[in-house]
Amino acid sequence: MTSKDANWIAVGSLSGLTDQTIVCMQVANVGLILVRDGDQVFACERACPHEQADLSLGHVADGRLHCPRHMAWFDLRDGEISPGWTSRALRRYPVRIENGHIWIDAKAVRQARCNLV
């Protein structure tokens, strides 16, 4: 597998990621989760920005990633936390699908790591 842009790295096959699945991985030394909800695939930070819970232990439903610790949820489209919770948005990273393979923009992950709040 190769990409036209060296900043993008292949992280798995689309066929191996079933609906509402959460898969852990590391990209650029950053813990991420890959989430599939229906036809969409999202790459997000693994630690909850509210209480640092492991979001890979949460669940996905209706376009939302639910935290296993405090049961708040994050909208997978924009990362915003559910109403009533004070937290920054969930960091999400660019994903693309090419020839059945899932690619993540490693440059965006590295840049976010440098700007950690």
N, CA, C and O atoms as a GROMACS GRO file, in nm:
protein
  468
    1MET      N    1   0.083  -0.118   0.000
    1MET     CA    2   0.000   0.000   0.000
    1MET      C    3   0.087   0.124   0.000
    1MET      O    4   0.183   0.134   0.077
    2THR      N    5   0.055   0.214  -0.084
    2THR     CA    6   0.126   0.342  -0.086
    2THR      C    7   0.024   0.453  -0.096
    2THR      O    8  -0.089   0.434  -0.142
    3SER      N    9   0.066   0.568  -0.052
    3SER     CA   10  -0.019   0.685  -0.061
    3SER      C   11   0.053   0.789  -0.144
    3SER      O   12   0.176   0.793  -0.149
    4LYS      N   13  -0.024   0.874  -0.209
    4LYS     CA   14   0.035   0.981  -0.288
    4LYS      C   15   0.099   1.085  -0.198
    4LYS      O   16   0.186   1.159  -0.243
    5ASP      N   17   0.060   1.092  -0.075
    5ASP     CA   18   0.110   1.191   0.020
    5ASP      C   19   0.176   1.116   0.136
    5ASP      O   20   0.112   1.036   0.204
    6ALA      N   21   0.304   1.142   0.158
    6ALA     CA   22   0.380   1.069   0.261
    6ALA      C   23   0.329   1.094   0.402
    6ALA      O   24   0.364   1.019   0.493
    7ASN      N   25   0.247   1.196   0.423
    7ASN     CA   26   0.194   1.223   0.557
    7ASN      C   27   0.083   1.127   0.597
    7ASN      O   28   0.051   1.115   0.715
    8TRP      N   29   0.024   1.059   0.501
    8TRP     CA   30  -0.085   0.967   0.528
    8TRP      C   31  -0.030   0.827   0.545
    8TRP      O   32   0.054   0.782   0.467
    9ILE      N   33  -0.079   0.756   0.649
    9ILE     CA   34  -0.035   0.618   0.670
    9ILE      C   35  -0.156   0.525   0.675
    9ILE      O   36  -0.261   0.561   0.728
   10ALA      N   37  -0.138   0.406   0.620
   10ALA     CA   38  -0.245   0.305   0.622
   10ALA      C   39  -0.249   0.242   0.761
   10ALA      O   40  -0.145   0.206   0.817
   11VAL      N   41  -0.371   0.229   0.816
   11VAL     CA   42  -0.384   0.174   0.950
   11VAL      C   43  -0.471   0.048   0.955
   11VAL      O   44  -0.486  -0.012   1.062
   12GLY      N   45  -0.528   0.008   0.844
   12GLY     CA   46  -0.608  -0.115   0.843
   12GLY      C   47  -0.701  -0.119   0.725
   12GLY      O   48  -0.707  -0.028   0.643
   13SER      N   49  -0.774  -0.229   0.719
   13SER     CA   50  -0.869  -0.246   0.608
   13SER      C   51  -1.010  -0.212   0.654
   13SER      O   52  -1.047  -0.236   0.769
   14LEU      N   53  -1.086  -0.156   0.565
   14LEU     CA   54  -1.223  -0.120   0.595
   14LEU      C   55  -1.306  -0.244   0.626
   14LEU      O   56  -1.396  -0.240   0.710
   15SER      N   57  -1.277  -0.354   0.557
   15SER     CA   58  -1.353  -0.477   0.580
   15SER      C   59  -1.331  -0.535   0.720
   15SER      O   60  -1.415  -0.610   0.770
   16GLY      N   61  -1.220  -0.501   0.783
   16GLY     CA   62  -1.192  -0.551   0.917
   16GLY      C   63  -1.254  -0.467   1.028
   16GLY      O   64  -1.245  -0.502   1.145
   17LEU      N   65  -1.316  -0.357   0.991
   17LEU     CA   66  -1.376  -0.266   1.089
   17LEU      C   67  -1.527  -0.271   1.072
   17LEU      O   68  -1.583  -0.205   0.984
   18THR      N   69  -1.594  -0.350   1.156
   18THR     CA   70  -1.738  -0.364   1.146
   18THR      C   71  -1.808  -0.244   1.207
   18THR      O   72  -1.747  -0.165   1.278
   19ASP      N   73  -1.936  -0.230   1.178
   19ASP     CA   74  -2.014  -0.118   1.228
   19ASP      C   75  -2.009  -0.111   1.381
   19ASP      O   76  -2.018  -0.212   1.450
   20GLN      N   77  -1.996   0.011   1.431
   20GLN     CA   78  -1.991   0.041   1.574
   20GLN      C   79  -1.875  -0.029   1.645
   20GLN      O   80  -1.887  -0.071   1.760
   21THR      N   81  -1.765  -0.040   1.574
   21THR     CA   82  -1.644  -0.100   1.630
   21THR      C   83  -1.548   0.010   1.672
   21THR      O   84  -1.542   0.116   1.609
   22ILE      N   85  -1.474  -0.014   1.779
   22ILE     CA   86  -1.369   0.076   1.824
   22ILE      C   87  -1.239  -0.003   1.827
   22ILE      O   88  -1.231  -0.107   1.892
   23VAL      N   89  -1.138   0.046   1.757
   23VAL     CA   90  -1.008  -0.021   1.750
   23VAL      C   91  -0.900   0.074   1.799
   23VAL      O   92  -0.896   0.191   1.759
   24CYS      N   93  -0.812   0.025   1.885
   24CYS     CA   94  -0.702   0.106   1.938
   24CYS      C   95  -0.582   0.099   1.845
   24CYS      O   96  -0.558  -0.002   1.779
   25MET      N   97  -0.506   0.209   1.841
   25MET     CA   98  -0.382   0.212   1.763
   25MET      C   99  -0.297   0.330   1.809
   25MET      O  100  -0.342   0.416   1.884
   26GLN      N  101  -0.174   0.330   1.762
   26GLN     CA  102  -0.085   0.443   1.786
   26GLN      C  103  -0.040   0.497   1.651
   26GLN      O  104   0.001   0.421   1.563
   27VAL      N  105  -0.046   0.627   1.637
   27VAL     CA  106   0.003   0.696   1.519
   27VAL      C  107   0.089   0.811   1.569
   27VAL      O  108   0.044   0.892   1.650
   28ALA      N  109   0.211   0.818   1.521
   28ALA     CA  110   0.305   0.924   1.564
   28ALA      C  111   0.317   0.928   1.716
   28ALA      O  112   0.323   1.036   1.775
   29ASN      N  113   0.321   0.811   1.779
   29ASN     CA  114   0.332   0.797   1.925
   29ASN      C  115   0.215   0.859   2.002
   29ASN      O  116   0.231   0.899   2.117
   30VAL      N  117   0.100   0.865   1.939
   30VAL     CA  118  -0.021   0.916   2.002
   30VAL      C  119  -0.125   0.804   2.004
   30VAL      O  120  -0.150   0.740   1.902
   31GLY      N  121  -0.184   0.780   2.120
   31GLY     CA  122  -0.289   0.680   2.132
   31GLY      C  123  -0.418   0.728   2.068
   31GLY      O  124  -0.473   0.832   2.106
   32LEU      N  125  -0.466   0.653   1.970
   32LEU     CA  126  -0.588   0.688   1.898
   32LEU      C  127  -0.687   0.573   1.901
   32LEU      O  128  -0.652   0.459   1.933
   33ILE      N  129  -0.810   0.604   1.867
   33ILE     CA  130  -0.908   0.500   1.838
   33ILE      C  131  -0.962   0.526   1.699
   33ILE      O  132  -0.978   0.640   1.656
   34LEU      N  133  -0.990   0.418   1.632
   34LEU     CA  134  -1.056   0.421   1.502
   34LEU      C  135  -1.197   0.371   1.526
   34LEU      O  136  -1.217   0.264   1.584
   35VAL      N  137  -1.295   0.448   1.483
   35VAL     CA  138  -1.436   0.418   1.512
   35VAL      C  139  -1.513   0.412   1.382
   35VAL      O  140  -1.501   0.501   1.297
   36ARG      N  141  -1.592   0.308   1.366
   36ARG     CA  142  -1.682   0.301   1.250
   36ARG      C  143  -1.825   0.310   1.299
   36ARG      O  144  -1.867   0.236   1.388
   37ASP      N  145  -1.898   0.403   1.240
   37ASP     CA  146  -2.039   0.418   1.270
   37ASP      C  147  -2.113   0.424   1.137
   37ASP      O  148  -2.111   0.526   1.069
   38GLY      N  149  -2.175   0.314   1.100
   38GLY     CA  150  -2.240   0.306   0.969
   38GLY      C  151  -2.137   0.308   0.858
   38GLY      O  152  -2.042   0.229   0.859
   39ASP      N  153  -2.154   0.398   0.764
   39ASP     CA  154  -2.062   0.409   0.651
   39ASP      C  155  -1.944   0.500   0.680
   39ASP      O  156  -1.856   0.515   0.595
   40GLN      N  157  -1.940   0.561   0.796
   40GLN     CA  158  -1.835   0.657   0.826
   40GLN      C  159  -1.730   0.598   0.920
   40GLN      O  160  -1.760   0.516   1.006
   41VAL      N  161  -1.605   0.643   0.900
   41VAL     CA  162  -1.493   0.602   0.984
   41VAL      C  163  -1.430   0.728   1.042
   41VAL      O  164  -1.409   0.826   0.971
   42PHE      N  165  -1.402   0.725   1.172
   42PHE     CA  166  -1.346   0.839   1.242
   42PHE      C  167  -1.220   0.797   1.317
   42PHE      O  168  -1.212   0.685   1.367
   43ALA      N  169  -1.122   0.886   1.323
   43ALA     CA  170  -1.005   0.866   1.408
   43ALA      C  171  -1.010   0.974   1.515
   43ALA      O  172  -1.025   1.092   1.486
   44CYS      N  173  -0.997   0.931   1.641
   44CYS     CA  174  -1.010   1.024   1.754
   44CYS      C  175  -0.902   0.994   1.858
   44CYS      O  176  -0.841   0.888   1.858
   45GLU      N  177  -0.880   1.092   1.946
   45GLU     CA  178  -0.790   1.067   2.058
   45GLU      C  179  -0.851   0.957   2.144
   45GLU      O  180  -0.973   0.942   2.151
   46ARG      N  181  -0.765   0.881   2.210
   46ARG     CA  182  -0.813   0.767   2.289
   46ARG      C  183  -0.857   0.806   2.430
   46ARG      O  184  -0.949   0.744   2.484
   47ALA      N  185  -0.794   0.906   2.489
   47ALA     CA  186  -0.826   0.946   2.626
   47ALA      C  187  -0.935   1.053   2.625
   47ALA      O  188  -0.927   1.150   2.549
   48CYS      N  189  -1.035   1.035   2.707
   48CYS     CA  190  -1.143   1.133   2.720
   48CYS      C  191  -1.085   1.266   2.766
   48CYS      O  192  -1.010   1.270   2.863
   49PRO      N  193  -1.118   1.376   2.700
   49PRO     CA  194  -1.064   1.505   2.742
   49PRO      C  195  -1.122   1.556   2.874
   49PRO      O  196  -1.070   1.652   2.931
   50HIS      N  197  -1.228   1.493   2.922
   50HIS     CA  198  -1.290   1.535   3.047
   50HIS      C  199  -1.222   1.470   3.167
   50HIS      O  200  -1.180   1.539   3.259
   51GLU      N  201  -1.212   1.336   3.167
   51GLU     CA  202  -1.155   1.265   3.283
   51GLU      C  203  -1.046   1.166   3.244
   51GLU      O  204  -1.004   1.085   3.327
   52GLN      N  205  -1.000   1.170   3.122
   52GLN     CA  206  -0.893   1.084   3.072
   52GLN      C  207  -0.927   0.935   3.071
   52GLN      O  208  -0.837   0.851   3.069
   53ALA      N  209  -1.055   0.901   3.072
   53ALA     CA  210  -1.095   0.761   3.063
   53ALA      C  211  -1.057   0.705   2.927
   53ALA      O  212  -1.043   0.781   2.830
   54ASP      N  213  -1.039   0.576   2.919
   54ASP     CA  214  -1.004   0.509   2.794
   54ASP      C  215  -1.131   0.495   2.709
   54ASP      O  216  -1.217   0.412   2.738
   55LEU      N  217  -1.141   0.575   2.605
   55LEU     CA  218  -1.261   0.575   2.522
   55LEU      C  219  -1.277   0.448   2.440
   55LEU      O  220  -1.385   0.423   2.386
   56SER      N  221  -1.172   0.368   2.431
   56SER     CA  222  -1.187   0.240   2.360
   56SER      C  223  -1.280   0.146   2.437
   56SER      O  224  -1.329   0.048   2.381
   57LEU      N  225  -1.304   0.176   2.564
   57LEU     CA  226  -1.395   0.095   2.647
   57LEU      C  227  -1.538   0.148   2.643
   57LEU      O  228  -1.628   0.091   2.705
   58GLY      N  229  -1.559   0.256   2.568
   58GLY     CA  230  -1.692   0.313   2.554
   58GLY      C  231  -1.771   0.240   2.447
   58GLY      O  232  -1.735   0.129   2.406
   59HIS      N  233  -1.878   0.302   2.402
   59HIS     CA  234  -1.957   0.243   2.294
   59HIS      C  235  -2.005   0.350   2.198
   59HIS      O  236  -2.007   0.469   2.230
   60VAL      N  237  -2.042   0.306   2.079
   60VAL     CA  238  -2.084   0.395   1.971
   60VAL      C  239  -2.231   0.370   1.942
   60VAL      O  240  -2.275   0.256   1.930
   61ALA      N  241  -2.306   0.479   1.930
   61ALA     CA  242  -2.448   0.468   1.893
   61ALA      C  243  -2.491   0.601   1.832
   61ALA      O  244  -2.464   0.707   1.887
   62ASP      N  245  -2.559   0.594   1.720
   62ASP     CA  246  -2.620   0.711   1.657
   62ASP      C  247  -2.522   0.826   1.635
   62ASP      O  248  -2.557   0.942   1.659
   63GLY      N  249  -2.400   0.796   1.590
   63GLY     CA  250  -2.303   0.902   1.561
   63GLY      C  251  -2.237   0.961   1.684
   63GLY      O  252  -2.176   1.068   1.677
   64ARG      N  253  -2.249   0.892   1.796
   64ARG     CA  254  -2.193   0.942   1.922
   64ARG      C  255  -2.103   0.837   1.986
   64ARG      O  256  -2.132   0.717   1.984
   65LEU      N  257  -1.994   0.884   2.042
   65LEU     CA  258  -1.902   0.799   2.118
   65LEU      C  259  -1.927   0.827   2.265
   65LEU      O  260  -1.907   0.939   2.312
   66HIS      N  261  -1.970   0.724   2.338
   66HIS     CA  262  -2.005   0.738   2.480
   66HIS      C  263  -1.887   0.701   2.568
   66HIS      O  264  -1.827   0.594   2.551
   67CYS      N  265  -1.854   0.789   2.660
   67CYS     CA  266  -1.743   0.765   2.754
   67CYS      C  267  -1.783   0.658   2.855
   67CYS      O  268  -1.895   0.660   2.906
   68PRO      N  269  -1.693   0.564   2.885
   68PRO     CA  270  -1.727   0.458   2.980
   68PRO      C  271  -1.727   0.505   3.125
   68PRO      O  272  -1.782   0.436   3.212
   69ARG      N  273  -1.667   0.619   3.155
   69ARG     CA  274  -1.657   0.663   3.294
   69ARG      C  275  -1.773   0.750   3.336
   69ARG      O  276  -1.836   0.722   3.439
   70HIS      N  277  -1.805   0.853   3.261
   70HIS     CA  278  -1.907   0.946   3.309
   70HIS      C  279  -2.031   0.949   3.221
   70HIS      O  280  -2.124   1.025   3.248
   71MET      N  281  -2.035   0.866   3.117
   71MET     CA  282  -2.150   0.848   3.028
   71MET      C  283  -2.189   0.972   2.948
   71MET      O  284  -2.295   0.975   2.887
   72ALA      N  285  -2.106   1.073   2.949
   72ALA     CA  286  -2.126   1.181   2.852
   72ALA      C  287  -2.089   1.124   2.716
   72ALA      O  288  -2.027   1.018   2.708
   73TRP      N  289  -2.125   1.193   2.610
   73TRP     CA  290  -2.091   1.144   2.477
   73TRP      C  291  -2.030   1.255   2.394
   73TRP      O  292  -2.045   1.374   2.424
   74PHE      N  293  -1.960   1.214   2.290
   74PHE     CA  294  -1.898   1.307   2.196
   74PHE      C  295  -1.958   1.283   2.059
   74PHE      O  296  -1.969   1.168   2.014
   75ASP      N  297  -1.996   1.390   1.992
   75ASP     CA  298  -2.046   1.381   1.856
   75ASP      C  299  -1.928   1.348   1.764
   75ASP      O  300  -1.831   1.424   1.760
   76LEU      N  301  -1.935   1.239   1.692
   76LEU     CA  302  -1.823   1.198   1.607
   76LEU      C  303  -1.801   1.291   1.489
   76LEU      O  304  -1.691   1.295   1.434
   77ARG      N  305  -1.902   1.367   1.449
   77ARG     CA  306  -1.886   1.458   1.336
   77ARG      C  307  -1.802   1.580   1.369
   77ARG      O  308  -1.723   1.626   1.287
   78ASP      N  309  -1.819   1.634   1.491
   78ASP     CA  310  -1.745   1.756   1.525
   78ASP      C  311  -1.669   1.747   1.658
   78ASP      O  312  -1.597   1.840   1.693
   79GLY      N  313  -1.683   1.637   1.731
   79GLY     CA  314  -1.610   1.617   1.855
   79GLY      C  315  -1.671   1.683   1.978
   79GLY      O  316  -1.620   1.666   2.088
   80GLU      N  317  -1.780   1.757   1.961
   80GLU     CA  318  -1.840   1.829   2.074
   80GLU      C  319  -1.896   1.733   2.177
   80GLU      O  320  -1.951   1.628   2.144
   81ILE      N  321  -1.881   1.772   2.305
   81ILE     CA  322  -1.932   1.690   2.415
   81ILE      C  323  -2.080   1.718   2.434
   81ILE      O  324  -2.130   1.824   2.397
   82SER      N  325  -2.151   1.621   2.493
   82SER     CA  326  -2.295   1.634   2.516
   82SER      C  327  -2.324   1.753   2.607
   82SER      O  328  -2.240   1.794   2.686
   83PRO      N  329  -2.445   1.809   2.595
   83PRO     CA  330  -2.484   1.924   2.676
   83PRO      C  331  -2.470   1.897   2.826
   83PRO      O  332  -2.496   1.786   2.873
   84GLY      N  333  -2.428   2.001   2.898
   84GLY     CA  334  -2.418   1.992   3.043
   84GLY      C  335  -2.280   1.955   3.095
   84GLY      O  336  -2.258   1.958   3.216
   85TRP      N  337  -2.188   1.920   3.007
   85TRP     CA  338  -2.054   1.882   3.048
   85TRP      C  339  -1.956   1.991   3.007
   85TRP      O  340  -1.967   2.049   2.898
   86THR      N  341  -1.861   2.020   3.095
   86THR     CA  342  -1.759   2.120   3.063
   86THR      C  343  -1.631   2.049   3.024
   86THR      O  344  -1.561   1.994   3.109
   87SER      N  345  -1.603   2.049   2.898
   87SER     CA  346  -1.482   1.986   2.846
   87SER      C  347  -1.457   2.040   2.707
   87SER      O  348  -1.549   2.084   2.638
   88ARG      N  349  -1.333   2.038   2.666
   88ARG     CA  350  -1.304   2.071   2.527
   88ARG      C  351  -1.358   1.959   2.439
   88ARG      O  352  -1.394   1.852   2.487
   89ALA      N  353  -1.363   1.987   2.312
   89ALA     CA  354  -1.410   1.886   2.216
   89ALA      C  355  -1.308   1.773   2.205
   89ALA      O  356  -1.190   1.790   2.234
   90LEU      N  357  -1.357   1.658   2.163
   90LEU     CA  358  -1.273   1.543   2.137
   90LEU      C  359  -1.189   1.571   2.012
   90LEU      O  360  -1.242   1.615   1.910
   91ARG      N  361  -1.059   1.545   2.020
   91ARG     CA  362  -0.974   1.564   1.903
   91ARG      C  363  -1.004   1.454   1.801
   91ARG      O  364  -1.007   1.335   1.834
   92ARG      N  365  -1.023   1.496   1.678
   92ARG     CA  366  -1.046   1.403   1.569
   92ARG      C  367  -0.940   1.430   1.463
   92ARG      O  368  -0.887   1.540   1.453
   93TYR      N  369  -0.910   1.329   1.384
   93TYR     CA  370  -0.803   1.338   1.286
   93TYR      C  371  -0.855   1.297   1.148
   93TYR      O  372  -0.943   1.211   1.138
   94PRO      N  373  -0.801   1.359   1.043
   94PRO     CA  374  -0.848   1.327   0.908
   94PRO      C  375  -0.828   1.180   0.873
   94PRO      O  376  -0.724   1.121   0.899
   95VAL      N  377  -0.932   1.123   0.814
   95VAL     CA  378  -0.933   0.983   0.769
   95VAL      C  379  -0.977   0.982   0.624
   95VAL      O  380  -1.061   1.062   0.582
   96ARG      N  381  -0.921   0.892   0.547
   96ARG     CA  382  -0.970   0.869   0.412
   96ARG      C  383  -0.967   0.720   0.383
   96ARG      O  384  -0.890   0.644   0.442
   97ILE      N  385  -1.052   0.679   0.290
   97ILE     CA  386  -1.059   0.539   0.250
   97ILE      C  387  -1.013   0.532   0.104
   97ILE      O  388  -1.064   0.603   0.018
   98GLU      N  389  -0.915   0.446   0.078
   98GLU     CA  390  -0.864   0.424  -0.058
   98GLU      C  391  -0.853   0.275  -0.083
   98GLU      O  392  -0.784   0.204  -0.009
   99ASN      N  393  -0.919   0.227  -0.186
   99ASN     CA  394  -0.909   0.086  -0.225
   99ASN      C  395  -0.933  -0.009  -0.108
   99ASN      O  396  -0.865  -0.111  -0.095
  100GLY      N  397  -1.029   0.025  -0.022
  100GLY     CA  398  -1.064  -0.061   0.090
  100GLY      C  399  -0.972  -0.049   0.211
  100GLY      O  400  -0.988  -0.124   0.308
  101HIS      N  401  -0.876   0.044   0.207
  101HIS     CA  402  -0.784   0.064   0.319
  101HIS      C  403  -0.812   0.198   0.387
  101HIS      O  404  -0.849   0.296   0.322
  102ILE      N  405  -0.793   0.200   0.517
  102ILE     CA  406  -0.815   0.321   0.597
  102ILE      C  407  -0.681   0.391   0.617
  102ILE      O  408  -0.582   0.329   0.657
  103TRP      N  409  -0.679   0.520   0.588
  103TRP     CA  410  -0.559   0.602   0.601
  103TRP      C  411  -0.585   0.715   0.700
  103TRP      O  412  -0.695   0.771   0.703
  104ILE      N  413  -0.483   0.749   0.780
  104ILE     CA  414  -0.491   0.861   0.875
  104ILE      C  415  -0.379   0.959   0.842
  104ILE      O  416  -0.268   0.919   0.806
  105ASP      N  417  -0.409   1.086   0.855
  105ASP     CA  418  -0.312   1.192   0.831
  105ASP      C  419  -0.219   1.203   0.954
  105ASP      O  420  -0.254   1.267   1.053
  106ALA      N  421  -0.102   1.141   0.944
  106ALA     CA  422  -0.007   1.139   1.057
  106ALA      C  423   0.046   1.279   1.088
  106ALA      O  424   0.080   1.308   1.203
  107LYS      N  425   0.055   1.364   0.988
  107LYS     CA  426   0.102   1.501   1.012
  107LYS      C  427   0.006   1.575   1.104
  107LYS      O  428   0.049   1.646   1.195
  108ALA      N  429  -0.124   1.558   1.083
  108ALA     CA  430  -0.224   1.621   1.169
  108ALA      C  431  -0.215   1.568   1.311
  108ALA      O  432  -0.234   1.643   1.407
  109VAL      N  433  -0.187   1.439   1.326
  109VAL     CA  434  -0.172   1.380   1.460
  109VAL      C  435  -0.049   1.439   1.528
  109VAL      O  436  -0.056   1.477   1.645
  110ARG      N  437   0.063   1.448   1.457
  110ARG     CA  438   0.184   1.507   1.516
  110ARG      C  439   0.162   1.652   1.556
  110ARG      O  440   0.206   1.694   1.663
  111GLN      N  441   0.094   1.728   1.472
  111GLN     CA  442   0.067   1.869   1.503
  111GLN      C  443  -0.020   1.883   1.627
  111GLN      O  444   0.005   1.969   1.711
  112ALA      N  445  -0.121   1.800   1.640
  112ALA     CA  446  -0.208   1.804   1.757
  112ALA      C  447  -0.130   1.767   1.884
  112ALA      O  448  -0.154   1.823   1.991
  113ARG      N  449  -0.038   1.671   1.871
  113ARG     CA  450   0.043   1.630   1.986
  113ARG      C  451   0.125   1.748   2.036
  113ARG      O  452   0.144   1.764   2.157
  114CYS      N  453   0.174   1.830   1.946
  114CYS     CA  454   0.254   1.948   1.984
  114CYS      C  455   0.169   2.055   2.049
  114CYS      O  456   0.222   2.141   2.120
  115ASN      N  457   0.037   2.052   2.025
  115ASN     CA  458  -0.054   2.155   2.078
  115ASN      C  459  -0.143   2.103   2.189
  115ASN      O  460  -0.250   2.160   2.213
  116LEU      N  461  -0.103   1.997   2.258
  116LEU     CA  462  -0.187   1.938   2.362
  116LEU      C  463  -0.222   2.041   2.467
  116LEU      O  464  -0.140   2.121   2.511
  117VAL      N  465  -0.349   2.036   2.505
  117VAL     CA  466  -0.401   2.130   2.606
  117VAL      C  467  -0.383   2.069   2.744
  117VAL      O  468  -0.419   2.131   2.844
   0.00000   0.00000   0.00000
